Amino acid sequence: MTHTRYAFIKAQWHADIVDRALEGFLQLIPAEQVDVFDVPGAFEMPLLAQELAKTGKYAAVACAAFVVDGGIYRHDFVAQAVVDGLMRAGMDTGVPVLSVSLTPHQYQETEHHNAIYRAHFVEKGREAANAALMITKTREAALAA
């Protein structure tokens, strides 16, 4: 029996927070159905998402990143470029590409904020898994009709 496969791409910037999204994702989708890929940061996700989607192996590709204001560049522009790139990857390949990319405006690198975002990423990972399962089921039903 074959199982539907999913790809999960996670940025390594703030990995202690971002990796929690994978934990949430795996609460709903068994690990043996998920291929995990690490990239340096959020900006590298769209190209890999597109390449993985083009393989035809995956029902959906989920991508997780935490884009914060480092004071050097406009993080909102980076986040917008990433989300636009992920949407384009999905539209160009016909494979759903899901974003678990968060861009807080008031993030401070304190244990309190880190704990809040770790928990939030677990929840966002579960939401991405729900979306992946739902869109897979909906697409299968639509194609069978």
C-alpha positions in Angstrom: 0.0 0.0 0.0 1.4 3.4 -1.0 0.9 6.5 1.1 0.6 10.0 0.0 3.9 11.9 0.5 4.5 15.4 1.7 7.6 17.6 1.7 8.4 19.9 4.6 11.0 22.6 4.1 12.3 24.5 7.2 14.6 27.4 7.4 17.5 27.1 9.8 17.5 30.7 10.9 15.9 30.5 14.4 15.7 26.7 14.0 14.9 26.3 17.7 11.6 27.9 17.0 11.0 26.9 13.3 11.6 23.2 14.0 8.5 23.2 16.3 6.4 23.6 13.2 7.6 20.2 12.0 6.6 18.7 15.4 3.1 20.0 14.9 2.9 18.8 11.3 4.0 15.3 12.4 1.2 15.2 15.0 -1.2 14.7 12.1 0.8 13.3 9.3 3.0 10.2 10.0 6.8 10.9 9.8 7.2 8.0 7.2 5.0 10.1 4.8 7.1 13.3 5.2 10.4 14.1 3.6 12.2 16.9 5.5 14.5 19.5 3.9 16.6 22.2 5.6 17.5 25.4 3.9 19.6 28.3 5.3 16.8 30.9 5.5 13.4 31.8 4.3 14.6 33.3 1.1 15.8 29.9 -0.1 12.5 28.1 0.4 10.5 29.1 -2.8 13.1 27.6 -5.2 13.4 24.3 -3.4 9.6 24.2 -3.0 9.2 24.6 -6.7 11.8 22.0 -7.5 10.3 19.4 -5.1 6.8 20.1 -6.4 8.0 19.5 -10.0 9.1 16.0 -9.1 5.5 14.8 -8.8 6.3 12.9 -5.6 4.4 15.2 -3.2 0.7 15.9 -2.7 1.8 19.2 -1.0 4.9 21.0 0.1 4.9 22.9 3.5 7.5 25.5 4.2 8.3 27.0 7.6 10.4 30.1 8.5 10.6 32.8 11.1 11.5 36.2 9.5 12.3 38.8 12.2 13.5 42.4 12.1 17.2 42.2 12.4 17.6 46.0 12.1 19.6 45.7 8.8 16.9 45.1 6.2 13.2 45.4 5.9 12.0 42.0 7.1 8.5 42.7 5.8 9.8 42.9 2.3 11.7 39.6 2.7 8.6 37.9 4.1 6.4 39.2 1.3 8.9 38.0 -1.3 9.0 34.6 0.3 5.2 34.2 0.5 4.9 35.5 -3.1 7.5 33.0 -4.2 5.8 30.1 -2.4 2.5 31.0 -4.0 4.1 31.2 -7.4 5.8 27.8 -6.9 2.4 26.2 -6.2 0.7 28.0 -9.1 3.5 27.1 -11.6 3.6 23.4 -10.6 0.0 22.7 -9.7 1.1 21.3 -6.3 -0.1 23.1 -3.2 2.7 25.0 -1.4 1.8 25.9 2.1 3.4 28.6 4.2 4.2 28.5 7.9 6.2 31.7 7.6 5.7 34.1 10.5 6.9 37.7 10.6 6.3 39.2 14.0 6.6 43.0 14.4 7.3 43.0 18.1 9.7 40.0 18.5 12.5 40.3 21.0 15.0 37.5 21.5 14.0 36.7 25.1 13.2 33.4 26.6 9.6 34.6 27.1 9.1 35.5 23.4 10.9 32.4 22.3 8.6 30.2 24.3 5.5 31.9 22.9 6.7 31.4 19.3 7.8 27.8 19.9 4.3 27.0 21.0 2.8 29.0 18.2 4.9 27.2 15.6 3.6 23.8 16.9 0.1 25.1 16.3 0.9 26.5 12.9 2.5 23.2 11.9 -0.7 21.4 12.8 -2.7 23.9 10.8 -0.4 23.3 7.8 -0.9 19.5 8.2 -4.6 20.0 8.3 -4.5 22.1 5.2 -2.3 19.6 3.4 -4.6 16.7 4.2 -7.7 18.7 3.3 -6.4 20.0 0.0 -5.2 16.5 -0.9 -8.6 15.0 -0.2 -10.4 17.8 -2.0 -8.2 17.5 -5.1 -8.6 13.7 -5.2 -12.4 14.1 -5.1 -12.4 16.8 -7.7 -10.2 14.8 -10.1 -12.4 11.7 -9.6 -15.6 13.6 -10.4 
